[in-house]
Amino acid sequence: GKLGTNLQTMVYDDEQEHEAWRMYVERKNVVLEFLHSDLSLHLLKRHHKRIELLKKCSYYIEILPKHLALGDQNHLMLPTTMFQLIDPWRFQRMKKVGTIQTKIQLLLLSDLLEELERGREELVHYLETYDTMTFLSRWDTIKQRLSSLSEQMDYFLAMLVPGRLFIKHRLVSDVGISKIPHIRLVLSTKMPVMFDRRESVAHEDWVSLKWFVTSQQLQLEQYELHFKLLEPRSPQERIHCGLMPVSSSTCEIHNLLSDRLYRFTIKRAETYTLVYEQWHDSILLKTKPTEMPTTPELFHS
């Protein structure tokens, strides 16, 4: 009878062990799946790049009629009469709100991404260091961590899109308008303007510059091009700098000094609706040295 009991116990222990192992593999796969899909290194890298890009963007307040969806490119900008109805002082206040909201959003995105990266490291640590029983005994904690990271990821993805502005005050002055138009304010984003580093070239005493906007549709915009001679060698050379308004995506600057280093900076011309723009692209180019005229050699017979 004792042998039978022992065998039963062994079989029971085996079954328990087998069941524990099955559960461990199943639950470990849940974590692995999450790491490969939602929290993959490739995805986190892409989000990093996305945040870096957003930090370089320009942010504007856009005034839309209530019925239009954000991103509906078919609408024409509201007639200027709209701006005549808007109280300029209130609009300035809203611009400040827009600036603060943009800064907070960019900071939040960086913080959230850091948290997601820490969360990933934590999960990898559980998988690499916990044995079967530890992993199973701490499953509730691990499950909670998965759930909170999943929520954080959803929040992060929602934050990646600049959205509607928080409006506390009416923008339209109450000046006896019988029907106040329904409007809403949204933050719109313009991708950064960047120099084309292959096409921007320095010659002996002039440069040819080209830039583009990092998205497909290139709308004609107004730009400001700044240039400056680095390390001037005399007071007269200090005036080798300037600002040029440009309305295309190329420009030539002539009458530069040869064999010298210049810095060129491109930015959009500022508009009334701009709320935040922290970054401008710069490029350093060195003009070519002047070629000395070659003297003909004298042949002696």
Secondary structure, DSSP 8 states (H G I E B T S, - for coil): -HHHHHHHHHHHHHHHHHHHHHHHHHHHHHHHHHHHTTT-HHHHHHHHHHHHHHHHSEEEEEEEETTS-TT-TTS----HHHHHHB-HHHHHHHHHHHHHHHHHHHHHHHHHHHHHHHHHHHHHHHHHH--HHHHHHTHHHHHHHHHHHHHHHHHHHHHTS--B----S--B--SS-SS---EEEEEEEE--EEE-TTT-EE-SS-EEEEEEESSS------EEEEEEESS-SSGGGGG-EEEEEESSSEEEE-S--TT-EEEEEEEE---TTEEEE---EEEEEE---------------
